[in-house]
Structures are given as structure tokens and as C-alpha cells.
């Protein structure tokens, strides 16, 4: 049995164990920065397997790094495990919360963390048996949904000596992730004024809420003068307590997104200038609570070719008729155009990708190809500006079902999700093995990375003194 066959055999033998791990974490969902259950479970398992584990990384208590091996190359495998608020759901084709208003794994990070765990364990076992040189690291990355984990870990320098990083994400199709993402800043503006009776003595008051509202008016006018792909969205988290009391405190929370990090920084500076103007107009003051910032995602075609080859070798997950029936039932709860909208975005037909579940490997999904930009953000982007990085996706939910939905939570807790997870584990392990044993592939990835970044070093988007908090 060669090294690759050993990896596949190991993972086939661990299918039920890893599926049980993923279901257990799905059963114990915890939101960003509070993922103590999943973080400990995965870190403890790696420690039992012989990995050296460092916990509490970069002011993030649920972050950890597990290492095994010696010397170079050093290949990282990224894992996530945070859930989403309000998405509690049974494995059911009708909306049924396990805990009303509770969290749920609507983005499949219960699968993401465990699939990466499986890849790391399989790779360690194969390296040990076959004398493969190098080091593998599993990165326990919390708070991806709030774009915190990897950014604070990056600031701590834990990715700096990596030769390459491999990751994945549960999705509706089996493909290599070639698209970019939007860089982002997340911050809150806290306005401070003077309260008074709104009818009897308004002249004595200075409304913090007016500062917030005028800031947002200015931001709306700014929209005309930013790159077309940029996005600015907000919520007013504190607008006062009662209409007859002029608010002395008010807060607005902004996300600013754009295709490139420097664009985000430019827009952010202009928003702060708008807030200064609003404070002058209202006689208030304000301060900034900077939560996090992240980079856009920089895909690496050289490693992407390795992933695509391994994905085609493994093939997509094979689903039972029972699983396909459940998937079709979930599809039936969607808006009538949901499937067609997804297919149109991908630029493929139902037959090409597979319906209701994708069992095929697709390398022609337009919205996943190099040169396109997905409208969301991910903190994997920060890792991708430190070291050559690759991501893949596998089918863990039905065609048309969006992530961050109750239908997605149901699928991620079912055997549909577990089967997609095992395909991802196999592809990641084989990709990492290639990077450990085929120096020409790793060299090509590094050369591409150097050209793409212009040789510039990663600079954290976090202002000095910022600590991780939700």
C-alpha cells in the first residue's frame, strides 16, 4: 500500500468516528469566541494523537495551534468551528428549532473543523509510517463568522513560517475555490452628547443620536464615490431609551467591504471624517471601537491545480436515495427561483452540477473561478497574504440552499454533510502530502505568491492595542 492509499484507507476506517465528532459539535453549537466545546474537543484529540498543542493564541482563548513532525516544509491545515446565532434547527425538512433563538451550524463549521482534523490525523499517520519529512500544523481558528480568529492569530505570527496552507468550506458543489473575497473593516462609532427633556429644555441637550443619524446620511452620500464593488452596511445598536429624553449615548456599527485592503482603508478614513463632521454639527463627541479588519482572499492557482487533480481522483460524495429525498424536501421550502439563481451565478446547468445534490466534480463554475469576487468576506484572506493558500468546497447541502439558513443547519447535521466532509478530508490530506513530497509544486506556489504580493510583507489591519471581542 503506497502513501496515498494509506491516507485514503485510514480515512475510510475513521468515517464513523469523524462523523460522530461532527455531529457532536453540531449538537453543541457555540458562537464566535465562545466555542469552548469544539475547540477543546478537537485540540484534545490532536494532543492524544501526538501533536504538540499550544492554546490561547493571540488574545483569542479558543484559538490553538497543533503541530507534528520536524523540519521543512511546514504545511498548515485550517479548521473552524464557530456557529451562528439564531439558527438552531433539527435535522428536519421543516423549520423546527432545537432551542428557540439558539445558535446553529448554518455555515457548516462543525464539518469544517472536523474535516480538517481528519486530514491532519491521516497525514500524520502516513508520514509516520512512511518516513515523510516535514511538519504539519492544524490551526484551530475560531470566530470566522465575525472575521476575528485568523486575523488575531496572524497578528500573533503563528502563520509566518508556513510554506503553504490548505483549507475548505462546506458548500453545494465540489470544486476548487478560485474566486477572491472582499476585504473588510468592522467597527462601532460611539457618540456622546448631553441628555435633557426633549420638550421642556431641548436647547440644553446635545443629541448623540443626531450624530449617528447625520453620520449615516453622510455615508449614504459617500456611496456614489466608492468603487462599484464596495459595500457599506450598518445597524444602529443604541439609539436612546425614550423619545422624551434626548439621547446622551448612541452607537452605530458599520461593515465596510471592498475588493482590496487599501480600498477599505481609504473608505474607512472617509467615514471617520464624516463622523467628525457629524460631531461638529451636533456638538457631540465620538470614539471608535474597532472590532476587526480582514484582507481579501488571494487564491493560488499552483496549489489549486493540485487540489483539482486530487478532487477528480477522489470524486464527489455518493448519496443515497434517502439523502436525495431529504435534499429535495429541503429544496421545496426555498423560494421558487432559488435553484435557478444559484445555477445562473455558477453559469452551469442542473445536469452539469447535479440536482438535488452534487455528486460531480465541477471546475467550470463561473462564480468560483479566478478573477471573480464573491460578495462576502473571510479571514482566510489574511492567511492568503502570508503564505500560499488554497481552499476547496464539497457538497454538504442541496443545490439552491444558501448557507446561514435553517435549511443549511439541517443539512450540515445530516449524513449529507458528513459525506461531503469526508471527501474534503481526503482531498486536503492528499494535497498536503503533495506539497510535502513534490518540491516543484511547492516552489511553483511560492513563486506565484511572490508575484501576486509583489514581495510585500503582510501588515495587520488591526490598530495597536485592539483585543478580540464580539
C-alpha positions as CSV (number, residue, x, y, z in Angstrom):
1,X,0.0,0.0,0.0
2,X,1.5,3.3,-1.1
3,X,1.3,6.6,1.0
4,X,-1.8,7.9,-0.8
5,X,-3.7,4.6,-0.4
6,X,-2.7,4.6,3.3
7,X,-4.3,8.0,3.8
8,X,-7.5,7.0,2.0
9,X,-7.7,3.7,3.8
10,X,-7.2,5.5,7.2
11,X,-10.0,8.0,6.5
12,X,-12.3,5.3,5.2
13,X,-11.8,3.5,8.5
14,X,-12.4,6.7,10.5
15,X,-15.6,7.7,8.7
16,X,-18.0,6.9,11.5
17,X,-15.7,8.4,14.2
18,X,-15.3,11.7,12.4
19,X,-19.0,11.8,11.5
20,X,-19.7,11.3,15.2
21,X,-17.3,14.2,16.0
22,X,-19.0,16.5,13.5
23,X,-22.5,15.6,14.9
24,X,-21.3,16.1,18.5
25,X,-20.1,19.6,17.7
26,X,-23.3,20.3,15.7
27,X,-25.2,19.2,18.8
28,X,-23.2,21.7,20.9
29,X,-23.2,24.9,18.8
30,X,-21.4,28.0,20.2
31,X,-21.0,31.3,18.5
32,X,-17.8,33.3,17.8
33,X,-15.2,33.4,20.6
34,X,-17.3,31.2,22.8
35,X,-16.5,27.9,21.1
36,X,-15.0,26.2,24.1
37,X,-16.6,22.8,23.5
38,X,-15.5,22.4,19.9
39,X,-12.1,23.9,20.5
40,X,-11.3,21.7,23.4
41,X,-12.7,18.5,21.7
42,X,-10.6,19.0,18.6
43,X,-7.4,20.1,20.4
44,X,-7.6,17.3,22.9
45,X,-8.0,14.7,20.0
46,X,-4.9,16.1,18.3
47,X,-3.0,16.0,21.6
48,X,-4.0,12.3,22.1
49,X,-2.7,11.6,18.6
50,X,0.8,13.0,19.4
51,X,0.5,16.6,18.3
52,X,2.1,19.4,20.4
53,X,-0.8,21.8,21.1
54,X,-0.5,25.5,22.0
55,X,-3.7,27.1,23.2
56,X,-5.0,30.6,23.8
57,X,-3.4,32.2,20.8
58,X,-3.3,36.0,20.1
59,X,-5.7,37.0,22.9
60,X,-8.3,34.5,21.5
61,X,-8.9,31.9,24.2
62,X,-10.5,29.3,21.8
63,X,-7.7,29.6,19.2
64,X,-5.0,26.9,19.2
65,X,-2.1,25.5,17.0
66,X,-1.3,21.8,16.9
67,X,2.0,20.7,15.4
68,X,3.5,17.3,14.5
69,X,6.7,16.5,12.6
70,X,10.1,18.1,12.2
71,X,11.7,20.5,9.8
72,X,10.6,21.8,6.5
73,X,8.4,22.1,4.6
74,X,5.7,23.3,7.1
75,X,2.2,22.8,5.8
76,X,-0.8,24.3,7.6
77,X,-4.4,22.9,7.6
78,X,-7.0,25.4,8.7
79,X,-10.0,24.4,10.8
80,X,-13.0,26.4,12.0
81,X,-15.8,25.6,14.5
82,X,-18.0,28.6,15.3
83,X,-21.8,28.5,14.9
84,X,-24.2,31.3,14.0
85,X,-26.8,33.0,16.3
86,X,-30.5,32.2,15.8
87,X,-30.0,29.2,13.5
88,X,-30.9,26.4,15.9
89,X,-32.6,23.7,13.8
90,X,-33.4,19.9,13.9
91,X,-32.3,17.6,11.1
92,X,-35.7,18.1,9.6
93,X,-37.3,19.3,6.3
94,X,-39.5,21.8,8.2
95,X,-38.4,24.7,10.3
96,X,-38.0,23.2,13.9
97,X,-35.6,24.9,16.3
98,X,-33.9,22.7,18.9
99,X,-33.7,25.8,21.1
100,X,-35.8,28.8,20.1
101,X,-33.5,31.6,19.2
102,X,-30.4,29.5,19.9
103,X,-27.3,29.1,17.8
104,X,-26.8,26.6,15.0
105,X,-24.2,25.4,12.5
106,X,-25.8,27.1,9.4
107,X,-22.4,27.5,7.8
108,X,-21.1,24.0,8.4
109,X,-18.2,24.8,10.6
110,X,-18.9,21.7,12.6
111,X,-17.9,19.9,9.4
112,X,-15.1,22.3,8.5
113,X,-13.1,21.8,11.7
114,X,-13.6,18.0,11.8
115,X,-12.8,17.5,8.1
116,X,-9.6,19.4,8.6
117,X,-8.9,17.3,11.8
118,X,-9.4,14.1,9.7
119,X,-6.9,15.4,7.1
120,X,-4.3,16.2,9.8
121,X,-4.6,12.8,11.5
122,X,-4.5,10.9,8.3
123,X,-1.5,12.8,7.1
124,X,0.4,12.3,10.4
125,X,-0.2,8.6,10.3
126,X,1.0,8.3,6.7
127,X,4.1,10.5,7.4
128,X,5.0,8.4,10.4
129,X,4.6,5.1,8.6
130,X,6.5,6.1,5.5
131,X,9.2,8.4,6.9
132,X,7.9,11.5,5.1
133,X,9.8,14.5,6.3
134,X,8.3,17.9,7.2
135,X,5.9,19.4,9.7
136,X,2.1,19.6,9.6
137,X,0.1,22.0,11.7
138,X,-3.6,22.1,12.4
139,X,-4.8,25.7,13.1
140,X,-7.9,25.9,15.4
141,X,-9.4,29.1,14.1
142,X,-12.4,30.4,16.0
143,X,-14.7,33.3,15.2
144,X,-14.6,33.1,11.4
145,X,-18.2,34.4,11.2
146,X,-17.1,37.7,12.8
147,X,-13.8,37.6,10.9
148,X,-11.7,37.7,14.1
149,X,-10.0,34.4,14.6
150,X,-7.3,34.2,11.9
151,X,-6.7,38.0,11.9
152,X,-5.7,37.9,15.6
153,X,-3.8,34.7,15.1
154,X,-2.0,36.3,12.2
155,X,-1.0,39.3,14.3
156,X,0.5,36.8,16.8
157,X,2.7,35.5,14.0
158,X,1.6,31.8,14.0
159,X,1.3,31.6,10.2
160,X,4.6,33.4,9.4
161,X,6.8,30.3,8.9
162,X,4.2,28.3,6.9
163,X,5.2,27.1,3.4
164,X,1.6,26.8,2.4
165,X,-1.9,26.5,3.9
166,X,-4.8,24.2,2.9
167,X,-8.5,24.8,3.8
168,X,-12.0,24.0,2.7
169,X,-15.6,25.0,3.2
170,X,-18.9,23.1,3.0
171,X,-21.0,24.3,0.0
172,X,-23.3,23.0,-2.7
173,X,-20.7,21.8,-5.2
174,X,-17.4,20.0,-5.4
175,X,-14.7,22.4,-6.8
176,X,-11.6,24.4,-6.1
177,X,-12.2,27.9,-4.7
178,X,-10.5,30.2,-7.2
179,X,-12.6,33.4,-6.5
180,X,-11.5,36.3,-4.4
181,X,-13.5,37.8,-1.5
182,X,-14.0,41.3,-0.1
183,X,-11.6,42.9,2.4
184,X,-13.5,44.3,5.4
185,X,-13.4,46.6,8.4
186,X,-15.9,46.1,11.3
187,X,-16.2,49.0,13.7
188,X,-18.6,50.8,16.0
189,X,-18.9,54.6,16.4
190,X,-19.9,55.7,19.9
191,X,-21.4,59.2,20.0
192,X,-21.5,61.1,23.3
193,X,-23.8,64.0,24.0
194,X,-25.9,65.7,26.8
195,X,-29.3,64.5,27.8
196,X,-32.3,66.7,28.6
197,X,-36.1,66.8,28.5
198,X,-36.9,66.7,24.7
199,X,-39.8,69.0,25.1
200,X,-39.1,71.2,28.1
201,X,-35.4,72.0,27.6
202,X,-34.1,70.7,24.3
203,X,-31.7,73.7,24.0
204,X,-29.7,72.2,26.9
205,X,-29.2,68.9,25.1
206,X,-26.8,67.6,22.5
207,X,-28.2,64.5,20.8
208,X,-25.8,61.6,20.4
209,X,-28.5,60.0,18.1
210,X,-28.3,63.1,15.8
211,X,-24.6,62.4,15.5
212,X,-25.3,58.8,14.5
213,X,-28.1,59.7,12.0
214,X,-26.1,62.5,10.4
215,X,-23.1,60.2,10.0
216,X,-25.2,57.7,8.2
217,X,-26.6,60.5,5.9
218,X,-23.1,61.3,5.0
219,X,-22.2,57.7,4.5
220,X,-25.1,57.4,2.1
221,X,-23.8,60.3,0.0
222,X,-20.4,58.7,0.0
223,X,-21.8,55.6,-1.7
224,X,-21.7,57.4,-5.1
225,X,-17.9,57.9,-4.7
226,X,-16.6,54.5,-3.8
227,X,-15.7,51.5,-6.1
228,X,-18.7,49.8,-7.6
229,X,-17.9,46.5,-5.8
230,X,-17.6,48.1,-2.4
231,X,-20.3,47.7,0.3
232,X,-21.1,49.7,3.4
233,X,-23.8,48.5,5.8
234,X,-24.8,49.3,9.3
235,X,-27.1,48.9,12.2
236,X,-27.9,51.4,15.0
237,X,-27.2,49.3,18.1
238,X,-28.2,52.1,20.5
239,X,-30.5,55.0,19.6
240,X,-31.7,56.1,23.0
241,X,-34.2,54.8,25.5
242,X,-37.3,57.1,25.2
243,X,-38.5,59.8,22.8
244,X,-38.8,62.4,25.5
245,X,-35.2,62.0,26.6
246,X,-32.5,63.4,24.3
247,X,-30.0,60.5,24.0
248,X,-26.7,61.2,25.6
249,X,-25.3,58.0,24.1
250,X,-25.8,56.4,20.8
251,X,-23.9,53.8,18.7
252,X,-23.8,52.7,15.1
253,X,-22.0,49.6,13.8
254,X,-20.5,49.5,10.3
255,X,-19.1,46.9,8.0
256,X,-17.1,48.4,5.1
257,X,-16.1,45.9,2.3
258,X,-14.1,46.4,-0.9
259,X,-12.2,44.2,-3.3
260,X,-8.8,45.2,-1.9
261,X,-7.4,46.1,1.6
262,X,-6.2,49.6,0.6
263,X,-9.7,50.4,-0.8
264,X,-11.2,49.5,2.6
265,X,-8.7,51.7,4.4
266,X,-9.4,54.7,2.1
267,X,-13.2,54.4,2.6
268,X,-12.8,53.9,6.4
269,X,-10.8,57.1,6.6
270,X,-13.6,59.0,4.8
271,X,-16.2,57.5,7.1
272,X,-14.3,58.8,10.1
273,X,-14.1,62.2,8.5
274,X,-17.9,62.1,8.1
275,X,-18.3,61.2,11.7
276,X,-16.1,64.2,12.7
277,X,-18.3,66.5,10.7
278,X,-21.5,65.0,12.3
279,X,-20.0,65.5,15.7
280,X,-19.2,69.2,14.9
281,X,-22.7,69.7,13.6
282,X,-24.3,68.3,16.7
283,X,-22.0,69.5,19.4
284,X,-21.2,65.9,20.3
285,X,-18.0,63.8,20.5
286,X,-17.4,60.3,19.3
287,X,-14.9,57.5,19.7
288,X,-14.2,54.4,17.6
289,X,-14.5,50.8,18.8
290,X,-12.5,48.9,16.1
291,X,-13.6,45.3,16.1
292,X,-11.7,43.7,13.3
293,X,-10.4,44.1,9.7
294,X,-9.5,41.4,7.2
295,X,-7.9,41.1,3.8
296,X,-9.4,39.9,0.5
297,X,-8.7,36.3,-0.4
298,X,-5.7,35.7,-2.7
299,X,-6.1,32.3,-4.4
300,X,-3.1,30.3,-5.5
301,X,-3.5,28.6,-8.9
302,X,-0.4,26.4,-8.5
303,X,-1.9,24.6,-5.4
304,X,-5.3,24.9,-6.9
305,X,-4.2,22.6,-9.7
306,X,-3.1,20.0,-7.1
307,X,-6.5,20.3,-5.4
308,X,-8.4,19.9,-8.6
309,X,-6.4,16.8,-9.6
310,X,-7.0,15.2,-6.2
311,X,-10.7,16.1,-6.2
312,X,-11.1,14.5,-9.6
313,X,-9.2,11.4,-8.3
314,X,-11.4,11.1,-5.2
315,X,-14.7,12.1,-6.9
316,X,-17.7,13.8,-5.3
317,X,-19.7,12.3,-2.5
318,X,-22.1,9.5,-3.3
319,X,-25.5,10.0,-1.8
320,X,-28.3,7.5,-1.1
321,X,-31.9,7.8,-2.4
322,X,-32.9,8.7,1.2
323,X,-30.4,11.5,1.3
324,X,-31.6,12.8,-2.1
325,X,-35.2,12.7,-0.9
326,X,-34.3,14.7,2.2
327,X,-32.4,17.2,0.0
328,X,-35.4,17.6,-2.3
329,X,-37.7,18.2,0.7
330,X,-35.3,21.0,1.8
331,X,-35.3,22.5,-1.7
332,X,-39.1,22.5,-1.6
333,X,-39.0,25.0,1.3
334,X,-37.0,27.6,-0.8
335,X,-38.3,30.4,-2.9
336,X,-39.3,29.0,-6.4
337,X,-36.3,30.7,-8.1
338,X,-33.6,29.7,-5.6
339,X,-32.1,26.9,-7.6
340,X,-32.1,28.8,-10.9
341,X,-30.5,31.8,-9.3
342,X,-27.6,29.7,-7.9
343,X,-27.2,27.9,-11.3
344,X,-27.2,31.3,-13.1
345,X,-24.5,32.6,-10.8
346,X,-22.4,29.5,-11.4
347,X,-23.0,29.5,-15.2
348,X,-23.9,25.8,-15.3
349,X,-27.0,23.6,-15.8
350,X,-28.6,21.2,-13.3
351,X,-27.2,18.3,-15.2
352,X,-23.6,19.7,-15.1
353,X,-23.6,20.2,-11.3
354,X,-26.1,17.6,-10.1
355,X,-29.5,18.0,-8.6
356,X,-30.7,17.9,-5.8
357,X,-27.2,17.0,-4.5
358,X,-23.9,17.4,-6.4
359,X,-22.0,14.1,-6.9
360,X,-19.9,15.5,-9.7
361,X,-16.6,17.5,-9.6
362,X,-17.0,20.8,-11.3
363,X,-14.2,23.0,-12.4
364,X,-16.3,25.3,-14.6
365,X,-18.3,27.2,-12.0
366,X,-18.0,30.8,-13.3
367,X,-18.5,32.5,-9.9
368,X,-15.8,30.3,-8.3
369,X,-13.2,30.9,-11.0
370,X,-10.1,33.2,-10.8
371,X,-10.9,36.8,-11.5
372,X,-14.3,36.8,-9.8
373,X,-15.1,38.3,-6.4
374,X,-17.6,36.8,-4.0
375,X,-19.7,39.4,-2.2
376,X,-18.8,38.1,1.3
377,X,-15.6,38.2,3.3
378,X,-13.4,35.6,5.1
379,X,-10.5,35.8,7.4
380,X,-8.8,33.1,5.3
381,X,-7.8,36.2,3.3
382,X,-5.3,37.2,5.9
383,X,-3.6,33.8,5.8
384,X,-3.5,34.0,2.0
385,X,-1.4,37.2,2.2
386,X,1.1,35.5,4.5
387,X,1.6,32.2,2.7
388,X,0.3,30.4,-0.5
389,X,-3.2,29.3,0.4
390,X,-5.8,27.1,-1.3
391,X,-9.5,26.3,-0.5
392,X,-11.9,23.7,-1.9
393,X,-15.6,23.2,-1.4
394,X,-17.6,19.9,-1.3
395,X,-21.3,19.2,-1.5
396,X,-22.7,19.3,2.0
397,X,-26.1,20.8,1.3
398,X,-28.7,20.8,-1.5
399,X,-28.5,22.8,-4.7
400,X,-30.1,26.2,-4.1
401,X,-29.9,26.1,-0.3
402,X,-27.9,29.1,1.0
403,X,-25.6,28.9,3.9
404,X,-26.7,30.8,7.0
405,X,-30.2,29.3,6.7
406,X,-32.2,26.8,8.8
407,X,-32.2,24.5,5.8
408,X,-28.4,24.7,5.8
409,X,-28.2,23.8,9.5
410,X,-30.4,20.8,8.9
411,X,-28.2,19.5,6.1
412,X,-24.9,20.2,8.0
413,X,-26.1,17.9,10.8
414,X,-27.1,15.1,8.5
415,X,-25.2,12.4,6.6
416,X,-25.3,14.7,3.6
417,X,-22.9,17.0,5.3
418,X,-20.8,14.2,6.8
419,X,-20.2,12.6,3.3
420,X,-19.1,15.9,1.9
421,X,-16.8,16.4,4.9
422,X,-15.0,13.1,4.2
423,X,-14.3,14.0,0.6
424,X,-12.8,17.3,1.8
425,X,-10.6,15.5,4.3
426,X,-9.2,13.1,1.7
427,X,-8.5,15.9,-0.8
428,X,-6.8,18.1,1.8
429,X,-4.7,15.3,3.1
430,X,-3.5,14.3,-0.4
431,X,-2.9,17.9,-1.3
432,X,-0.8,18.5,1.8
433,X,1.1,15.2,1.1
434,X,1.9,16.5,-2.4
435,X,3.2,19.8,-1.0
436,X,5.4,17.8,1.4
437,X,6.8,15.4,-1.2
438,X,6.8,17.3,-4.5
439,X,9.1,20.3,-4.1
440,X,8.4,21.5,-7.6
441,X,4.7,22.1,-6.8
442,X,5.5,23.9,-3.6
443,X,8.1,26.0,-5.5
444,X,5.5,27.0,-8.1
445,X,3.1,28.0,-5.4
446,X,5.7,30.2,-3.7
447,X,6.7,31.8,-7.0
448,X,3.1,32.7,-7.8
449,X,2.6,34.0,-4.3
450,X,5.7,36.2,-4.6
451,X,4.5,37.7,-7.9
452,X,0.9,38.2,-6.6
453,X,2.0,40.1,-3.5
454,X,4.9,41.9,-5.1
455,X,7.1,40.5,-2.3
456,X,5.4,42.8,0.3
457,X,5.0,41.5,3.8
458,X,1.6,41.2,5.5
459,X,0.7,44.1,7.7
460,X,-2.1,43.5,10.2
461,X,-5.2,45.6,9.7
462,X,-5.7,45.8,13.5
463,X,-4.9,49.1,15.2
464,X,-2.4,48.8,18.0
465,X,-4.0,47.7,21.3
466,X,-7.1,46.1,19.8
467,X,-8.1,42.9,21.6
468,X,-10.5,40.2,20.4
469,X,-14.1,40.7,21.5
470,X,-17.5,40.1,19.9
